[in-house]
Amino acid sequence: MKKCLIKCTVSAALCGIIAFSGLITAFSAENKSNPHILAQIKSSDGFQYVEVNKDFQNNKVSVPNNIIGNSNLPARYNLAENGYVTDVRNQNPYPTCWSFATLASLESNILKSGNSDTSLDLSEKHLAWFNYNGADKSDDKSLYAGGDTYTSMGISPYNLGGSMYMSAATLMRRYGAVDESVAPYDFSGGEDIDPYLKNTADIYLKDVEFLSPTTVFTYGTDGSLTNQALLDSKTVEASLNQIKQNIYSYGAVAVSYYCSDSMGGSTENDHYWNDKYKSYYFNAQLNGEDNFCLPNHGITLVGWDDNFSKDKFEITPPDDGAWIVKNSWGSEWGDDGYFYLSYYDVSFSDPVIFKAEDAEYKSDGTTVHEYENIYQYDGVGFGDAQIYFEDDSCKAANFFTSRDDEVLEAISVALLYQNVTVNYEVYTSVKSDVDPTDGELAAKGSKYFANKGYFTIPLESSVDLSKGEKYSVVLNIVYNYGAEKYSILACETSAGSNNIITASENQSSYFDGTDWNKIDESSEVLGFKIGNAVVKAFTNDAEKYIEGDVNGDGIVNIADSTYIQKYCVKLIDFNQTQMKAADVNKDGLINVTDATIIQKRLVGVE
């Protein structure tokens, strides 16, 4: 097997005591025959972070190529004033801000797309509970992602904290979102939720995009946070513009930041909060001394004001400008539940937007979904790490079996690195349990992504699947580092942290540049347990048809034969269902032979 590079992603757990995962990267500086550690996971006061090899440390963060300038944006914009924000919620008494921020963004996106009105209310309790209770014992792991789950380690899921990385993976597996009426944020009857509600969702998550940061965090050898600062002015400006454009076009953006202890209660002695203007700016300095603090609270950006004066903050930031923020501490806090956050807050971290499927929201469980059926094995995304190969040949694949006659229309991928190209292939009638390409190539495509996140990719051409047909989805994820090309092993990983992954034999395999390798519960790469490929498939049920009933009237007669003849001379076109019905002899062609067979059957000759 060729030498690999390992890279993991970290995110602080908000309003809680743990974090999502850390970053581990192996990289060869001088001798490419031997891997070296670029960064490794460290822990301090319950927070996991990344320690980067000083020889390779680089705080410059590249800005994705798709950032749009703000020339078409107003100086001030507020989604709440335009009916694109739901009511302010109250997370009391639990540290579930991450769940509230996630669903506030998703709700806003649904409103912005016109698929609901402002009565929309999604259940934060459902998301928080099943984020940590995701394991499912169903025999069909490809429907519910089996035993994969984040684990609460014996702590109440509502007290544990979480992150938007977690909520993204949970919602993408279709464990929610559900209406508030299904699981109200009420604990008078206890914390538990009926396990039957685990796999329910009234609206499906389609895309999650992590936008460009404005800040960078660095750490010392003892695990302490040694610096947090704004990136260079060009990067900050570009990032601000990208976030604004997403708010304006798609809805509210979830983000995390450091919330000083007194903000939730008395603000009289808060050094960063201005009670008169309901504004906040954290500069990591108190009385001229460094006061570095990690993000600890999730909030939602609903707008901005470029002209909000820097003089309206308790400590003066570098310039004017503030985000308009929806909090989750009830409408009696702040300015009816809102406040202003300086563009230049140095704890500002992980801006992310959650986008729903294009479907009219129904609170009674009758939403007609864009893609009705899901095939998946992963439930926690990549988990603890991303493993990189030193060329662009690495691939990963899942094997699925169609539950019915269906049409494969889209796949989804998870990306924890920016500026990558996803190449995909779909094979049908697959014979092998190891080589996913041992079948008929039915679809292929390529898509570039500037930002990291979870993305649904509609296929360039849909794929018909017969009930019981074995098919595969193959991923090759490529990125450039300098002049070299690298590829990502798109599989779950675990290093014994707070996620559990399961992988049964004959579900997934990966290509190391030379051979396809079967993945099972004992599979490891560079000391990491690896699981299923992180790729989902989305289908819709195939339209039912009667062989020969081309006009769809429920009977086969001379009219259907005439339809085929008209099609052959290009007088009419057929839709996909008509094409299937017209190919009477199943030779893959529609011609006069099919029309003749219908005529013979009508007179009893055949």
Secondary structure, DSSP 8 states (H G I E B T S, - for coil): ---EEEE------BTSS--S----EE--SS-TTS--EEEEEEEETTEEEEEE-TTT--------TT---STTS-SEEEGGGGT-S----B-TTS--HHHHHHHHHHHHHHHHTTSS-TT--B-HHHHHHHHSS-----S-HHHH-TT-EE--TTS-TTTS-B-HHHHHHHHHTT----BTTTS-S--TT-S---GGGTT--SS-EEEEEE---SEEEEE-TTS-EEEEEE--HHHHHHHHHHHHHHHHHH--EEEEE---GGGGS--TT-SSEETTTTEE---SEETTEE------EEEEEEEEETT--GGGSSS--SSS-EEEEE-SB-TTSTBTTEEEEETT-TT-EEEEEEEE-SS---TTS----SS-EEE---SSTTBT-EEEESSS--EEEEEEE-SSSEEEEEEEEEESSSSEEEEEEEEES---SS-TTSSEEEEEEEEEESS-EEEEEEEEEEEEE-TT-EEEEEEEEEEEETTEEEEEE-EEEESSSSEE----TTSEEEE-SS-EEEE-TT-EETTEEEEEESEEEEEEE-----TT-TT-SSS-SHHHHHHHHHHHTTSS---HHHHHHH-TT-SS--SHHHHHHHHHHHTT--
